[in-house]
Amino acid sequence: MTMKQIYLVMAIVGGVVPYIFFLDFFANEGIAISGFLAALFVNGAAGGFTADLLITSTVFWLFLFSSGVSKPWLYIAVNLTIGLSCAVPLYLYMAEKGKEQPAVT
């Protein structure tokens, strides 16, 4: 399996797995954004993971804009709607895809 294929698989996994948890949360707690945001910082462990994710997302966004990535808003939208676990592998997949050169005949 090539790295490009691994990145694609990880983007899919990174999109599905968080939503399993999100859907379970909303099924149990209802769709209340205030309750969801409160749960992100419910204790030190959850708060630490949330802070880590927010800092890492910010660094990823800065990287996208500072390196001149084509369509940085695509990856930011994926980050905000699905998660960083999908956005980063998607970016890496697209970067690998962009490296491909047409065969010389």
Beta strands, then each sheet from edge to edge (+ up, - down):
end
